[in-house]
Amino acid sequence: MAALRTLALALGLTLSGMHMATANELKVIVGGSLTALLSELGPQFEKASGHKLSIHFDSTPNIISRINAGTPFDAVLVPSDVFRDAAAKSHFVQGSIGDVARVGFGVIVRSGAPKPDISTADAFKRALLRASSVASTPSSAGGAYIAKVYERLGIADAMKAKTLALPAPSAIAPTVAKGDAELGIFLMNVFNAPGIELAGPFPADLQQDLVFTSAIAADTKETDAAKAFIDYLKTPAAIAAIKAVGMTPG
């Protein structure tokens, strides 16, 4: 019996060691507007895989700088704009790059406030010019596209004066809900806070989806764990979560 207990203890320690060896910490860089999505998907992946995620959320310019500076990471889920930077793109396993989700742009108002007509480009332009303030996150891929829309409408200078620049997309909806900005403009998946209402998406001729893409770092030492994370983003559970935050898979 003593021998059996010793064997069982040894086997238990061996299995425990095997579990610890496969439960790795994965450093993942994620676009700032995906905070809500990863708060749902992150714990699901950790539970399913046994790996632990260390997530760094940031804007596209900062993500590019972070990657090119050689900051260690294992995988990313970021705006596709990151891969347009040749230096940043060289840091990834090229065969691992794939689109995960996409979402368009919209406008929000405080709950109960009048909703402006933004159904056409001309109506959208008038609504923006009439607004006293507009909350957004200019230092991001989404903000860069919004700036191009302003230029296209010929109101870039006027919008600079009334834009309330916020450091993170997740701050836009609460800012509008508190009445600190009349309108909020950004990707529609970040408009998930109480106290706001969607005025509508951008007019069709001004609308453009922002695509979020995943990839594995070329120099990662956690290739299997990184691949497991990328693969998880394509599972039915992940697709359901993507749809639940107002995004389109793929």
C-alpha positions as CSV (number, residue, x, y, z in Angstrom):
1,M,0.0,0.0,0.0
2,A,2.8,2.4,0.8
3,A,4.4,1.7,-2.5
4,L,1.1,2.4,-4.3
5,R,0.7,5.7,-2.4
6,T,4.2,6.7,-3.4
7,L,3.5,5.8,-7.1
8,A,0.2,7.7,-7.0
9,L,2.0,10.7,-5.5
10,A,4.7,10.6,-8.2
11,L,2.2,10.2,-10.9
12,G,0.2,13.2,-9.6
13,L,3.3,15.4,-9.5
14,T,4.2,14.3,-13.1
15,L,0.7,15.1,-14.4
16,S,0.8,18.4,-12.5
17,G,4.1,19.3,-14.1
18,M,2.8,18.4,-17.5
19,H,-0.2,20.7,-17.0
20,M,2.0,23.6,-15.9
21,A,4.3,23.0,-19.0
22,T,1.4,23.5,-21.4
23,A,-0.3,26.4,-19.5
24,N,1.7,29.3,-21.0
25,E,1.3,33.1,-20.7
26,L,0.5,34.6,-24.1
27,K,1.4,38.3,-24.8
28,V,-1.2,39.7,-27.2
29,I,-1.5,43.2,-28.7
30,V,-5.1,44.2,-29.4
31,G,-6.8,47.2,-31.0
32,G,-8.2,49.6,-28.3
33,S,-11.8,49.4,-29.7
34,L,-11.9,45.6,-29.0
35,T,-11.8,46.0,-25.3
36,A,-15.4,44.8,-24.9
37,L,-14.9,41.8,-27.2
38,L,-11.8,40.6,-25.5
39,S,-13.4,41.0,-22.0
40,E,-15.7,38.2,-23.3
41,L,-13.4,36.2,-25.4
42,G,-10.3,36.3,-23.2
43,P,-11.7,34.4,-20.2
44,Q,-13.4,31.9,-22.6
45,F,-10.1,31.2,-24.3
46,E,-8.2,30.9,-21.1
47,K,-10.7,28.4,-19.8
48,A,-10.8,26.4,-23.0
49,S,-7.0,26.3,-23.5
50,G,-5.4,26.6,-20.1
51,H,-3.2,29.4,-21.3
52,K,-3.2,32.8,-19.7
53,L,-3.5,36.0,-21.8
54,S,-1.6,39.2,-21.1
55,I,-3.3,41.8,-23.3
56,H,-2.0,45.2,-24.2
57,F,-4.8,47.4,-25.8
58,D,-3.6,50.4,-27.9
59,S,-4.2,52.7,-30.9
60,T,-2.9,51.8,-34.3
61,P,0.1,54.3,-34.4
62,N,1.2,53.1,-30.9
63,I,0.8,49.4,-31.9
64,I,3.1,50.0,-35.0
65,S,5.6,51.8,-32.8
66,R,5.5,49.1,-30.2
67,I,6.1,46.3,-32.7
68,N,8.9,48.1,-34.6
69,A,10.6,48.9,-31.3
70,G,11.0,45.2,-30.7
71,T,8.7,44.9,-27.7
72,P,8.1,41.2,-27.1
73,F,4.7,39.8,-28.1
74,D,3.2,36.5,-29.3
75,A,0.1,37.4,-31.3
76,V,-2.0,40.3,-32.3
77,L,-5.6,41.2,-33.1
78,V,-5.4,44.7,-34.6
79,P,-6.7,47.0,-37.3
80,S,-5.5,45.8,-40.7
81,D,-3.8,49.2,-41.1
82,V,-1.0,47.8,-38.9
83,F,0.0,45.4,-41.8
84,R,0.3,48.3,-44.2
85,D,3.4,49.3,-42.4
86,A,6.1,47.3,-44.1
87,A,8.4,47.2,-41.1
88,A,5.7,46.1,-38.7
89,K,4.5,43.4,-41.2
90,S,7.9,41.9,-41.2
91,H,7.5,41.0,-37.6
92,F,4.8,38.4,-38.3
93,V,4.6,34.9,-39.7
94,Q,3.2,35.8,-43.1
95,G,1.1,32.7,-43.4
96,S,-0.7,33.4,-40.1
97,I,-2.2,36.7,-41.1
98,G,-6.0,36.6,-41.4
99,D,-9.1,38.8,-41.0
100,V,-11.2,38.1,-38.0
101,A,-13.9,40.8,-37.8
102,R,-15.1,44.1,-39.3
103,V,-17.4,46.9,-38.2
104,G,-18.6,50.2,-39.6
105,F,-18.8,53.7,-38.2
106,G,-21.8,55.4,-36.6
107,V,-23.0,58.4,-34.5
108,I,-24.4,58.4,-31.0
109,V,-26.4,60.9,-28.9
110,R,-27.3,61.0,-25.2
111,S,-30.4,59.0,-24.4
112,G,-33.5,61.1,-25.0
113,A,-31.7,63.8,-27.0
114,P,-32.9,64.6,-30.5
115,K,-31.2,62.4,-33.2
116,P,-29.8,64.3,-36.1
117,D,-30.5,63.4,-39.7
118,I,-27.4,61.7,-41.0
119,S,-29.0,59.7,-43.8
120,T,-27.1,61.4,-46.6
121,A,-23.7,63.0,-46.9
122,D,-25.2,66.5,-47.0
123,A,-27.4,65.8,-44.0
124,F,-24.4,64.3,-42.1
125,K,-22.3,67.4,-42.9
126,R,-25.1,69.7,-41.6
127,A,-25.4,67.7,-38.4
128,L,-21.7,67.8,-37.7
129,L,-21.5,71.5,-38.3
130,R,-24.5,72.2,-36.0
131,A,-23.1,70.0,-33.2
132,S,-21.5,71.9,-30.3
133,S,-19.0,69.1,-29.6
134,V,-18.1,65.7,-31.0
135,A,-16.3,63.0,-29.0
136,S,-13.9,60.7,-30.8
137,T,-10.5,59.1,-30.7
138,P,-8.4,60.8,-33.5
139,S,-5.2,58.9,-32.7
140,S,-6.4,55.6,-34.0
141,A,-7.1,53.8,-37.3
142,G,-10.8,54.6,-36.8
143,G,-10.0,58.3,-36.1
144,A,-7.8,58.5,-39.2
145,Y,-10.7,57.3,-41.4
146,I,-13.1,59.8,-39.7
147,A,-10.6,62.6,-40.5
148,K,-10.7,61.6,-44.1
149,V,-14.5,61.8,-44.1
150,Y,-14.2,65.3,-42.7
151,E,-11.8,66.2,-45.4
152,R,-14.1,64.8,-48.1
153,L,-17.0,66.8,-46.7
154,G,-14.8,70.0,-46.6
155,I,-15.2,70.5,-42.8
156,A,-11.8,69.3,-41.5
157,D,-10.9,72.7,-40.0
158,A,-14.3,73.2,-38.5
159,M,-14.3,69.8,-36.8
160,K,-10.9,70.3,-35.3
161,A,-12.3,73.1,-33.1
162,K,-15.3,71.0,-31.8
163,T,-13.7,67.6,-31.5
164,L,-13.3,66.3,-28.0
165,A,-10.3,64.0,-28.4
166,L,-10.4,61.0,-26.1
167,P,-7.4,58.6,-25.5
168,A,-9.5,55.4,-25.8
169,P,-12.6,54.5,-27.8
170,S,-14.2,53.0,-24.8
171,A,-14.5,56.6,-23.3
172,I,-16.6,57.9,-26.1
173,A,-20.0,56.5,-25.1
174,P,-19.7,57.4,-21.4
175,T,-18.6,61.0,-22.4
176,V,-21.8,61.4,-24.5
177,A,-23.9,59.8,-21.8
178,K,-22.7,62.3,-19.3
179,G,-23.5,65.2,-21.6
180,D,-19.9,66.2,-22.0
181,A,-20.2,65.9,-25.8
182,E,-23.3,66.3,-28.0
183,L,-22.3,63.6,-30.4
184,G,-20.0,60.6,-30.4
185,I,-18.5,59.3,-33.6
186,F,-16.5,56.1,-34.0
187,L,-16.8,52.4,-34.7
188,M,-20.2,51.1,-33.7
189,N,-19.0,48.2,-31.7
190,V,-17.7,50.6,-28.9
191,F,-21.2,52.1,-28.4
192,N,-22.2,49.6,-25.7
193,A,-22.5,51.9,-22.6
194,P,-25.8,52.9,-20.9
195,G,-27.2,56.4,-21.4
196,I,-26.7,56.6,-25.2
197,E,-28.6,55.9,-28.4
198,L,-27.4,55.3,-31.9
199,A,-28.4,58.1,-34.2
200,G,-27.4,55.9,-37.1
201,P,-24.5,54.5,-39.2
202,F,-22.6,56.7,-41.6
203,P,-24.3,57.4,-44.9
204,A,-23.7,54.5,-47.3
205,D,-21.4,56.6,-49.6
206,L,-19.2,57.5,-46.6
207,Q,-19.3,54.2,-44.8
208,Q,-16.3,51.9,-44.7
209,D,-15.7,48.9,-42.5
210,L,-12.6,48.8,-40.3
211,V,-11.1,45.3,-40.5
212,F,-9.4,43.6,-37.6
213,T,-6.7,41.1,-38.4
214,S,-4.9,38.5,-36.4
215,A,-1.3,37.2,-36.8
216,I,1.4,35.3,-34.9
217,A,4.7,37.0,-34.1
218,A,7.7,35.8,-36.1
219,D,9.9,35.5,-33.1
220,T,7.5,34.1,-30.6
221,K,8.6,31.3,-28.4
222,E,4.9,30.3,-27.8
223,T,4.0,29.3,-31.3
224,D,1.5,26.6,-30.3
225,A,-0.2,28.8,-27.8
226,A,-0.4,31.7,-30.3
227,K,-1.8,29.4,-32.9
228,A,-4.4,28.1,-30.4
229,F,-5.5,31.7,-29.8
230,I,-5.7,32.5,-33.5
231,D,-7.7,29.3,-34.1
232,Y,-10.0,30.1,-31.2
233,L,-11.1,33.4,-32.9
234,K,-12.7,31.2,-35.6
235,T,-14.7,29.0,-33.3
236,P,-18.5,29.2,-33.0
237,A,-18.2,30.7,-29.5
238,A,-15.9,33.5,-30.8
239,I,-18.1,34.1,-33.8
240,A,-21.1,34.5,-31.4
241,A,-19.2,36.9,-29.3
242,I,-18.1,39.0,-32.3
243,K,-21.7,39.2,-33.5
244,A,-22.9,40.1,-29.9
245,V,-20.8,43.3,-29.9
246,G,-22.1,44.4,-33.2
247,M,-19.3,43.2,-35.5
248,T,-19.3,41.0,-38.6
249,P,-17.0,37.9,-38.5
250,G,-14.4,37.5,-41.2
